[in-house]
Amino acid sequence: MTQSDTPATDALCAETPRCCGGGGRAPSDLDHMAVAEAVQPAPEAMQDEIRAGLREIPGGFFDMGARKSTFAEDLDSPRRKVFVSPFRISPYTVTNADFARFVEATGYRSVAEREGWSYVFHLLLETPADWPVSPPGLRWWRRVDGAFWAQPEGPGTDVADRGDHPVTHVAWYDALAYCRWAGVRLPREAEWERAGRGGLAHLKFPWGNTLVPGGEFAMNTWQGRFPDENSAEDGYVGTAPVGSYAPNGYGLYNMTGNVWEWVHDWFGPRGAPKGVPRDPRGPESGTAKVQRGGSFLCHVSYCDRYHVHSRTRNDPDSSTSNSGFRVAADAA
């Protein structure tokens, strides 16, 4: 059987290639954290404008995670009750236009720009054969020199007609830099899931348990035979505009599908705390950061991770065609 014929247990690597053995960046002299922390905050008025667009999410108890994991390595089960304080979160992922405004104001250069390359999904390239397959065995990911957020398919491409699409090819450090400028922060993982559920409990998606409710697509994922045939029945081969499809009960868009979203937390065992955790923040350290929500590449045949409880992990310096982020802040 081929990779696309079976629900592979190594599907994590297909979605986040740099977590695979041999797939990550080589050791670098660049201190990405120092670069992110050196970003100067935007004027207070601009920060206020950005925060004014966030949605208020009520605090409370909710059941986080899944009853049973599809992929045990995801550590998304069993369900556990947690308490999350009120907070605010963006209704949309950060767009290309948003990120361009940040770059114009600060001169910031992303990790992919400083390193000189990023991973591009092969069907997004006009001539995929021109680029080597990397990492080995994952032919649908191509290391493209010169690919970064503003050249998402490499040299000669741009985002001129994708201002309202989610910014991609952003590493966790890039998301951190944007947040520092904008006066916001990345959502904590528990906050993200609280928001993503939209007030519903124990359901697979932000709207219920049906993948295509009423025969109408509700998110941007893969249709067809992965990785070579995408029928785009949901309207998109790559990313969709951030306001596509109906919002969830909290007025948030695309909490599943479209792009994986970086959150604050390190990935690791959760432990078994006594009582109900209050505002949990994940492990104190680690080697990979958590991403939530799935992406336009998710499909039941290999990456059944497009549920509201779904999670994966990736190196904080990783950037791909299907990774983005949204921002959050404490309650007003």
N, C-alpha and C positions, 0 to 999 in steps of 0.2 A: 504493500500500500504506500501511497505517497503521503507527504506531510499533510496535505489538504484533505485526505480521505478520512482521517481519524481525529478524535478529540485528543490531541497530543498533550501529555503531561508537562511538556516543556514549552507550552504556549506562551509562557512569560517571556521567553527569549524572542519569540516572533513579534511581540508587541513592543518590547523594550530591549533592543539588541545589545546595548552596552552592558547589560547585566550578565550576558553569556560569557563563558570562558573564552578569552581571546578577542571579545568584541568591544572592549572598552577602550578609552583613550590611553595612549602611552603616558607614563609619568611626565608631568609638565613642570617647568620652572615657574609657571604663572600661578599667582595666588589669587584665585577667583573670589574668595571671600573678602580679601583686602580690597579688591577692585569694587566689589558691590558696596562695601561699607564706606568707600570713599565718595560715593555719589552724594551730591549736595541736595538737600530737600528743596522741593518747589516752594514758591511763595505761599504763604498761609492761605491767601484767597483762592489759589488754584487747588490746594489740598482740600479746602472746604467745599469747593465745587465738586471734586471727585467723591468725597465722602457723602455729599448730599444725594448722590445717585444710588446709594446702597439701600437695600431692603432691611427692615427690622425683622429679626427672627426671634420669636418668643423663647424664653428659657423654659426648662422643664425636664422631666424624665422621658427617656425613650429607650426602646430596645435596639441596640446597635449590633450589626453583623447579621450573619445568616444562620439558620438552624443547622445546616450542613454545608460544608464547603464542596464546591466542584473541584477545586485544586487545593489540596491540603496545605501546600507551601504558601498560600496567600494569607493564612492565619485569620480568615474572616469569620470563623465560627469557633465556639458556639455563640448564640446570641447572648448579650449581657446588657443589663440595665445600667445606664449611665445618666448623669445629670449634667446638663449644659446650661450655663448662664445666658441671659439675653445677649445678642450680638447683632452685628450688621454684616451683610454680604452683598456682593454685586449680583444683579440679576443676569449679567452676561459675563462670559470670559473676556479678558482683555483683548482688544482687537488690534489689527495691524495699525489702524489710525491712532489708537491710544498709544501704542508703543512707539510709533513714529514721533508723536509729540514729545514723549519722554526723551528719545534720542536727540531730537532737535534741540531740546532745552539743555541737555547735559553733555552731549558728545559721547555718550556711552557706547562701547563696542561690546557686543555679546561674546559669550564663550566661543561659539562657533566661528565668529569673525576672528577672534584672537588665535584660535587653534587652526583656522584655515579650512574647515570642512564640517559637514554634518551628514546625517543619514537621510536619504530620500527614498520613499516607497517607489518601486520600479514603474508602476503604471502611471505615475505622475511625470515621468521623464519622456521626452520626445524620442530620445535615442538611448534607452537603457543599456544597450550593449556597449556603449562608449565608456561605461563606468564599471569598475571591478566590483564583484560581489563581496560584501563584507558585512558581518563576520561569516566565516566559512559555514556552508550548509544552509544559510538563510538567504536564498537567491533573490527574495523580494525586497531586501534592503540593500541599497547601493550607497557606498561612501562617495559623496560628491564634493570635490574640492570647490570652494567658493560658495557653497550653499550656506545661507543663514537666513534670518527672519525676513529680510527685505529682498532676498533672492532665493525663494523657497525651493526652486528646482535647479538652482545653480546659476552660473553666469549667463546673462541674457534674459533672465526672468525677473519679474517684479511683482509687486502687490498693488499696482495702480488701480486695478478693478476689483480688489479684495480688501478694501479698507474696513468693511464691516465683517470680515471673517476673523476667526480667532488668530492671534499671532502664534506662530509655530516656530520650531527650531530654537526654542528658548530653554535653557537649562534652569535648574532650581536657583542657581546663583543669579541668573538674569531676572527671575521673578522677584528675588529678594531685593535686587538693585532698584527695580521699578517701584516696589512697595516703599522703600526708603524715600525715594523722590516724591511719591504720591501721598505720603503720610498715612499709609494703611499697612496692612500686614497680610500674610497668607493665612487662610483659614486653618485652624487645627482640624485634624481628621474627624474628630467627633462632631465638631461644628459643621463640617462639610456634609456629613451624613444626615445630621439633624435637618439641615437646610434642604438637602436633596430629596428627602422623603416628603417634603411639602405638607407635613402634618398627618400623613398616613402611616400605619404601622404594619409590619410583617409582610409587606408587599415587595415584589421584585423590582418594579419600576416606579418612577415618581407619580404615575397615573393609575397603577393597578398591577395585575399579574399577566395581562395579555400583551404579547410582543407587538402586535399590530392591532390596536383596539379599533373595533368597528371597521376593519379593513383599511384604515388610514394610518400611514406611517407617522410615528410620534417621535422618532429620533433618527440620526444619521449613522447608520452602520453598514455592514457589507451585505449585499445580496448577490447570489451567484456562487461560483466555485472559486474559493480562495486558493492561490493568490493571483490567478490569471484572468478571471472573468468576473467583472462586477457589472451587473445589469443596471445598477443605479436606479432601481425602482423607487427609492426614497427621494430621488432628485439630484443626488450628488455622488461623484466618484471620490473626490477629496473632501475638504472641509465645506461646511455650510455656513452661511451668515449666522452670526451669534443669536439673532432673534428668530431663527427658524423654529417651526413647530410650536405647539401650545405650551405655555408655561405651567409649572406645577402649582400646588396650592399656595405657595408663598410668593408666586410671581417670578420664579426663577426659570431661566431658559437653558435647555441642553445640559441638564445635570447628568444625563447619560448619553453616550455616543459623542460624535464629533471629535473632541480631543481629550486625551488624558489630562487631568488637571493636577498640578503640583499642590501639595499641602505642606504645612509646616513640619510635620512629624517625621522622625527617623523611623525606619521599618525595623521591627524586631518583635520578639515574644512580648505579649501583653502582661503576663503574670496573672496572679489570682488574688487581687486585693480584697480585703475584708470590706463588706458593705458595698454601697453603690459609689463608684468613682465620681468625683465632682470635677468637671472640666478636665478630663484626662488629656495628657499631652504626649503620650507615647514614650518610648525609651529616651534616656538622657543623651545617648550617643548612638552611633552606628556607622555604616558605610553606604547605605542607600536611603533615599527619601521615598515617602509614600506618594503614589499617584492614584487618583480616584476617577471613577465614572466610565471607563472604556473610551473607545474612539471609533472613527469611521472605518477602521479595519477589523473591528470585532465581528465575529461570526460564530455560530454554534459549533461549526465543524472543527475549529481549532482554538478559539479564544472566547469562551463563554463568560466574558467578563464585562458585559454591558448592563449589569444590574445596579441598583442604587446602593447595594452593599459591596459591590466589587472593588477590589483594590489590587494594585501591583506595586512594584518598586523599581527604582532606577538610580544610577549614580547621579549625584547632584550636578555633575558637569556634563550630563548627557543631553543631547538635543536631536530631535527627530521631526519628521513631517506631521506627527500626530500628538505632539505634546504642547500644552498651553497652560494657562492658569487663570483663576479669578481671585479677587481680593476681598478682604474682610476688615472689620474694625470692631472694637469694643462697642457696647451699647452707647447710644448718645447720652 
